[in-house]
């Protein structure tokens, strides 16, 4: 088992966020903060699926793709329509304005400029073997289709079973608070990761590691292409603050695993250029609040990384990305 686990970890990689560990040295102040807005569609997709830099799907963060002919379709098991609504609302940005009707919810999405971007509709389904479904559409039919176009909520009785052995393995090695040792991988930090969310058929498991290494600025010391998305970082923020999770993880793993002050902002990704000035998005892990800052290369500040892995059972093994 140990040999297999080692081989599995050799092939995985991680996305990471960068945090400002020394706000006193950072000349950026609250008055200079640009709150801005992200694309609603981008945020939704970042909470449903993980992609590489060119949009190829690396893994599904909720449910699974049960229709190999259509990778833009996700299936999620639920017991009731009400449970489907609860999960659906977890995927939306905080403050999303919803139009709720009889067994139907519509969300009008807007882009960075608050212009119409499309709509996402959840409705109860009359299709056999389906409790509800979500349709995601862009406003312009001439643009590329969304990465995910539909989510089907199906009964648990219709969910394909994993092998008993792999589920027992997950329960034994990937339980909440478990420490997973990464000894070798490609493009990510090795070390001890901590499971902050167990896998379930509805959601992929999450484990994270704070690196503890620092550098002058993210411009000089870090390749921003590997930073995780805003949606991913906000998901981690929400998981860290569910119930007593925050106190548990900080008290048990804080010093041992270089866990930083979660009130600091974690750099996520570069979004755009405005008048030759690079705009970078930051997320607070304590609140999930996202804000953007202008280019401050050369600032006397230090950053650290948080590496994020997702994991799910796949056949008789564990898929990690």
C-alpha positions in Angstrom: 0.0 0.0 0.0 2.8 2.4 0.8 4.5 1.8 -2.5 1.2 2.5 -4.4 0.6 5.6 -2.4 4.1 6.9 -3.3 3.6 6.3 -7.0 0.3 8.0 -6.9 1.8 11.1 -5.3 4.5 11.2 -7.9 2.0 12.2 -10.5 0.1 14.9 -8.7 0.5 18.7 -8.7 -1.0 21.5 -6.7 -2.3 25.0 -7.1 -1.2 27.5 -4.6 -2.1 30.9 -3.3 0.3 33.5 -1.9 -0.3 35.4 1.3 1.0 38.7 2.7 2.7 37.7 6.0 3.7 41.2 7.0 1.1 43.8 6.5 3.0 46.4 8.4 5.8 46.4 5.8 3.3 46.6 3.0 2.8 50.2 1.8 -0.6 49.1 0.4 -3.3 50.5 2.7 -7.1 49.9 3.0 -7.7 53.3 1.4 -5.8 52.1 -1.7 -7.9 48.9 -2.0 -9.8 48.4 -5.2 -12.9 46.3 -4.5 -13.7 45.7 -8.1 -15.8 42.8 -9.4 -15.1 39.4 -10.9 -17.0 37.7 -13.6 -20.0 35.8 -12.0 -19.5 32.9 -14.5 -15.8 32.6 -13.7 -16.5 32.4 -10.0 -19.2 29.8 -10.5 -16.9 27.7 -12.8 -14.1 27.9 -10.3 -16.3 26.3 -7.7 -17.5 23.5 -9.9 -14.3 22.5 -11.8 -10.5 22.9 -11.8 -8.9 23.7 -15.1 -5.4 24.2 -16.4 -4.2 27.5 -17.9 -5.8 26.7 -21.3 -9.1 25.6 -19.9 -8.7 21.8 -19.9 -10.6 20.1 -17.1 -8.3 18.6 -14.4 -11.0 17.5 -12.1 -14.6 18.1 -10.9 -14.9 19.8 -7.5 -18.5 18.7 -7.0 -20.2 15.4 -7.9 -18.7 13.7 -11.0 -19.0 13.5 -14.7 -21.0 10.4 -15.5 -21.5 11.2 -19.1 -18.2 10.7 -20.9 -19.6 12.0 -24.1 -20.2 15.4 -22.5 -17.5 16.7 -20.2 -19.4 19.9 -19.6 -22.1 17.9 -17.6 -21.8 17.2 -13.9 -24.0 14.8 -11.8 -24.5 15.3 -8.1 -26.4 12.9 -5.8 -29.1 14.3 -3.4 -32.1 13.1 -1.5 -34.5 15.9 -2.1 -35.1 19.0 -4.2 -34.5 21.1 -1.1 -31.0 19.5 -0.7 -30.3 20.4 -4.3 -31.2 24.0 -3.6 -28.9 24.1 -0.6 -25.9 22.8 -2.5 -26.6 25.1 -5.5 -26.6 28.2 -3.3 -23.2 27.2 -1.8 -21.7 27.4 -5.3 -22.8 31.0 -5.9 -20.9 34.1 -5.0 -21.9 35.7 -1.7 -24.7 38.2 -2.3 -25.9 36.7 -5.6 -29.3 38.2 -6.4 -31.7 35.3 -7.1 -35.2 35.2 -8.6 -37.0 32.4 -6.8 -40.3 31.0 -8.1 -42.2 27.7 -7.8 -39.5 25.0 -7.8 -37.2 27.2 -9.9 -34.4 29.7 -9.2 -32.8 32.0 -11.7 -29.5 33.9 -11.3 -28.7 36.6 -13.8 -24.9 36.7 -14.1 -22.9 39.8 -14.8 -19.3 40.3 -15.9 -16.5 42.5 -14.5 -18.2 45.6 -15.9 -21.6 44.6 -14.4 -22.8 43.9 -17.9 -25.2 41.0 -18.7 -23.1 37.8 -18.9 -25.8 35.0 -19.0 -28.0 33.1 -16.6 -28.0 30.1 -14.4 -31.3 28.3 -13.8 -32.1 25.6 -11.2 -35.4 23.9 -11.6 -37.1 20.7 -10.4 -36.9 18.0 -12.9 -39.6 15.8 -14.4 -37.1 13.5 -16.1 -36.9 9.9 -14.8 -34.0 9.4 -12.4 -33.4 13.1 -11.9 -34.5 15.3 -9.0 -33.4 18.7 -10.3 -31.1 20.2 -12.9 -29.1 23.4 -13.5 -28.5 25.0 -16.9 -25.7 27.5 -17.4 -25.9 29.8 -20.4 -23.9 32.7 -21.7 -25.8 35.8 -22.9 -24.0 35.8 -26.3 -24.3 32.6 -28.3 -21.4 33.6 -30.4 -18.9 33.2 -27.5 -17.4 29.9 -26.4 -19.8 27.8 -24.3 -19.2 27.7 -20.5 -16.8 25.1 -19.2 -19.8 23.5 -17.4 -23.2 23.8 -19.1 -25.4 21.6 -16.9 -25.6 20.0 -13.4 -27.9 17.1 -12.9 -29.1 16.3 -9.4 -29.8 12.6 -9.2 -31.0 10.2 -6.4 -28.3 8.6 -4.3 -29.8 5.3 -5.5 -28.6 6.1 -9.0 -25.1 7.0 -8.0 -22.4 4.5 -9.1 -20.7 2.7 -6.2 -17.0 2.8 -5.6 -15.1 -0.2 -4.5 -15.5 -0.9 -0.8 -11.7 -1.1 -0.5 -11.0 2.4 -1.8 -13.7 4.0 0.4 -12.2 2.2 3.4 -8.8 3.5 2.4 -10.1 7.1 2.2 -11.7 6.7 5.6 -8.4 5.4 7.1 -6.0 7.8 5.4 -8.0 10.9 4.3 -10.2 11.6 7.3 -10.8 15.2 8.6 -7.5 16.4 10.1 -5.4 13.5 8.7 -1.8 14.3 7.8 -0.8 13.1 4.3 2.9 13.1 3.6 3.9 14.1 0.1 7.5 12.9 -0.6 7.7 13.6 -4.3 5.6 15.4 -7.0 5.9 17.7 -9.9 5.4 21.4 -9.7 4.4 21.6 -6.1 5.7 21.7 -2.6 6.5 18.5 -0.8 5.8 18.1 2.9 2.9 17.3 5.2 -0.6 18.2 4.0 -3.7 18.4 6.3 -7.1 17.2 5.2 -9.6 20.0 5.8 -12.6 18.3 4.0 -13.3 14.7 3.6 -14.4 13.3 0.2 -18.2 12.7 -0.3 -20.1 11.9 -3.5 -21.3 15.5 -3.5 -17.9 17.2 -3.0 -14.2 16.5 -3.6 -12.0 16.3 -0.6 -9.5 19.0 0.2 -6.1 19.0 1.8 -3.7 22.0 2.2 -0.2 22.9 3.2 1.3 26.3 4.1 4.9 26.4 2.9 6.4 28.7 5.4 9.0 30.0 3.0 9.0 33.8 2.2 10.5 36.1 -0.4 10.6 39.9 -1.1 7.6 40.2 -3.5 5.5 37.9 -5.5 6.9 39.5 -8.6 10.4 38.3 -7.8 9.8 35.1 -6.0 6.7 33.3 -7.4 5.3 32.2 -10.7 1.8 33.6 -10.6 0.5 31.1 -13.2 0.4 28.5 -10.4 -1.8 30.6 -8.1 -5.2 29.1 -7.4 -8.4 30.9 -8.5 -10.5 33.2 -6.4 -13.3 30.7 -6.4 -11.0 27.9 -5.1 -9.5 30.1 -2.4 -13.0 31.2 -1.3 -14.1 27.5 -1.1 -11.1 26.8 1.2 -12.0 29.8 3.3 -15.5 28.6 3.8 -14.4 25.1 4.7 -11.9 26.4 7.2 -14.6 28.3 9.0 -17.3 25.7 9.1 -18.4 25.0 12.7 -15.3 24.6 14.9 -12.9 23.8 12.0 -10.9 27.0 12.3 -10.1 26.6 16.0 -9.4 22.9 15.6 -6.9 23.4 12.7 -5.1 26.4 14.1 -4.7 24.9 17.6 -3.6 21.5 16.4 -1.6 22.3 13.3 -0.7 26.0 13.5 2.9 25.9 14.6 3.8 22.5 13.4 2.7 23.2 9.8 3.6 26.9 9.5 -0.1 28.0 9.4 -0.1 31.8 9.1 -2.5 34.4 10.4 -5.6 33.7 8.3 -6.6 37.3 8.6 -4.0 38.1 5.9 -4.8 38.3 2.3 -3.8 35.5 0.0 -3.0 36.5 -3.6 -4.9 34.4 -6.0 -4.6 35.4 -9.7 -3.8 38.2 -12.1 -7.0 39.1 -13.9 -6.3 41.9 -16.4 -4.2 44.9 -17.4 -5.5 48.4 -17.1 -3.4 51.2 -18.6 -0.3 48.9 -18.4 -0.9 48.3 -14.7 -1.4 44.7 -13.5 -4.4 44.0 -11.3 -4.1 41.2 -8.8 -6.9 39.6 -6.8 -6.5 38.8 -3.1 -8.8 36.7 -0.9 -9.0 36.8 2.9 -9.1 33.3 4.2 -10.9 34.3 7.4 -13.9 35.9 5.5 -13.6 34.9 1.9 -13.7 38.5 0.9 -12.1 39.2 -2.4 -10.5 42.5 -3.4 -8.0 43.7 -6.0 -4.9 45.8 -5.7 -2.9 47.6 -8.3 0.7 46.6 -9.2 3.0 47.1 -6.2 6.2 45.5 -7.4 9.1 46.4 -5.2 6.9 46.7 -2.1 8.8 45.7 1.0 6.6 42.8 2.0 6.8 39.0 2.4 4.5 36.3 1.1 4.0 32.6 1.7 2.1 29.9 -0.2 -0.8 27.7 0.6 -0.9 24.6 -1.6 -4.3 23.1 -2.3 -5.0 19.5 -3.4 -8.3 18.0 -4.3 -8.9 14.2 -4.0 -11.6 11.7 -5.0 -11.9 7.9 -5.4 -11.4 6.8 -9.0 -12.0 3.1 -9.6 -9.6 1.3 -7.2 -7.3 4.2 -6.5 -7.4 7.8 -5.3 -7.2 10.6 -7.9 -5.4 13.7 -6.6 -4.9 17.0 -8.4 
